[in-house]
Amino acid sequence: MADHATTSANTPEIVLLMGPPGAGKGTQATALAEARGLTPLSTGTMLRDHVARGTELGQRAKAIMDAGDLVPDDVIVGMVRAELEAADPPRFLLDGFPRTPAQAAALDAMLAELGTQVTAAIALEADDEELVQRLLKRAELEGRSDDNETTVRNRMEVYRQQTQPLLEYYEGRGALKRVDGIGSIEEIQARIREVLP
């Protein structure tokens, strides 16, 4: 894998990683970014960074978050644009963005301006019951009393409703890669490697 990272370091690569709560997305994101020489880009991290640095976007986001509202698309898109434009070439693993077809269309437009496109949208898939049990076990181990079966199932339903249109969006563009998210960390890493160009 290291050879791949070095030979393609001058080639743009944009990989999206999606998956329901408990699918092991965080673990896979770290391994995938390392293996392919990609910079992980998380909207949460970006927001905190812009707020901490007091950028114009950060000040807007802070005011909105302080009011208890969701940060609007244009602010998030602006932060992603700043990261993409600062990289030459753009080589990113996106986690948590895009969340909606509108954000996906904005990302496509930004990438087109940079002469590239989404390399792959990887969707980790897993059986709901397996994920519920996995999350409940994790909650017990980590002492997360707020993670009961009702809240876990609700989070999964919200994920499904929000993500389904996104899966359809990327499927329509031929970029969607569905990967079985059940198995050992190594098995899932191998499946992800198989679907990437």
N, C-alpha and C positions, 0 to 999 in steps of 0.2 A: 504493500500500500504506500510505503514511503516514496517509492519510485514514482508512483502516479502523481503524488503531491508535488514532487520537484519538477516533473516534466510538464505539468499543466499549470504551474504557478503564474504563467503569463497569459493564461486564457481566462476570460470571464466565466464565472460559475455562480449561479444563484439556485440554491436548493431550499425548498420549503419543507418543514417538518410539521405534520399535523397528527393529532391523535387524542383520543379521549382521556380523561383523567385516569391515572393509574396504568397507562399503557407503556410507561417507561421512556417517555419522550425525552426527559432531561438527560438520562443516562445515555441514550442513543445520540442525542444532539452533541454531547461532549465528544464522544468517540468518533462520530462522523466528521465533525469539524477538524479534529486533530488529524484524522487519516487523510483527509483531502486538502488540508491546508486552507480551510475556510475560516473566516472570522464570524463567530456566533453573534447574531444581532437579535436582541430581545427588546420588545417595545418597553417592557417594564424598566429594564436597565437604562435604555435610552432616555426615558422620561426622567428617571432619577438623576441621570448625568446632566441633562439640560437644566433641570431645576437647580442642582448644586452649582452649576457654572453660571447661572443667572442669565442664560441666553434669552433672546427675545421670545423664542418658542417656549423655553422653560418658564419664563414669567407668565406667559399666557396659560400654559398648562397648570401651573401652581394655583393661579387664581380660580381656574375651573375646578380643580381637585379640592381646593379649600372650601369651595361652595358645595362640595358633595356631588358634583356632576361628572359625567363621563367625558373624557377628553375627546373632542370631535376629530373626525377623519382628517381634516385639513392640517391640524397640528401634528398628528402622528405621521401623516404622509410627508410633511415638511421635514420632520426629523429623519425619516428613512432616506429622503432625497439628499439631505446633507451628508449622510454616511456614504451613500452610493457615489455621489459626485466627488467625494474626497479620496476614493479608492481608485487606483489605476494598476491593473484592471479590477473591476468589482468582483470580489470572491467572498460570498456571504452565505451563511446558513441562517435563514430567517425562522424565528420561533415566536409565535403569537401575532404575526403579521404576514399576510393580510388576514383579517377576521371576517370580512364581508366581500361580496362580489364587487362592490364599489371600490373598496381598497385594492382588490386584485386588479381591477381595470386601471387604477391610478399607478400601481406598481408596473404593469405592462407598459404603460405610456412612458414612465420614467426610464425603464430599461431600454425601450425602443430609441429614446433620445441618446442613450449611451451606446447604441448599436448592439445590444444583446437582448436576451430574453430569459425567462425562467427555464433552468435546465431540467428540473424535475420537482413535482409536488408530491412528496411521499406521505401517504396516509397509513399510519400504523393502525391496524384493525384488530379487535379482540372481542370475545364474547362478553356481553354485559355482565353476566353472573360471575364470570371469572374476575372481571375488573372490580365488581362490588366487593367480592370477598378479599381481593388483594388490598383494596383501599381501607376496608374495615380492619384488616390485620395490621396495616401500616399505622392507622389511627391509634390502635391499641398499643402498639410498640412505642409510638412517639407521644402517647398521652394526649391525643387530639380529641377532646371530649365533644367538640362541635361537629366532628365527622361521624355522624351516625348514619344508619342505612337510608333514612329519608333524605338527608342532605346530600349523601353520595349519589343516590339515584336522581335527585333533582339536578345536580351538577352535570350528570351524564346526559340527561334529557336536554338541558340548555345547550350543551356542546353539540348534540345531534342536530338540534334546530338551527343553530348558528352555522354549523360547518357543512351541512348537507348541500346548501346552495353553492358553497365554495368548491366542494368535491365535483359537483356537476360542471362548474365553470372550468376547472382545469381538465376534467375529462373531455369536455368539448374542444379543448385546445390540444389534446393528445399529450398533456404533460403529467397527468395523474398516474402515480405508481402505487398500487395497493400492496401493502406488506403485512403478512401475518405477524401480529405483535405478541404472540404467545410462544414462549420457549425461553431458552437461556439467553443471556445478554449476547453471547457469542453467536448463537444461531440467528438471532434477529439482525445482528450486524452483518452477517454473511448474506442474509436475504436482501438487506438494503444495498449492499455492494452489487448484487446481481442485477438490480433494476436500474442502477445508475450507469450513464454512458461512460 
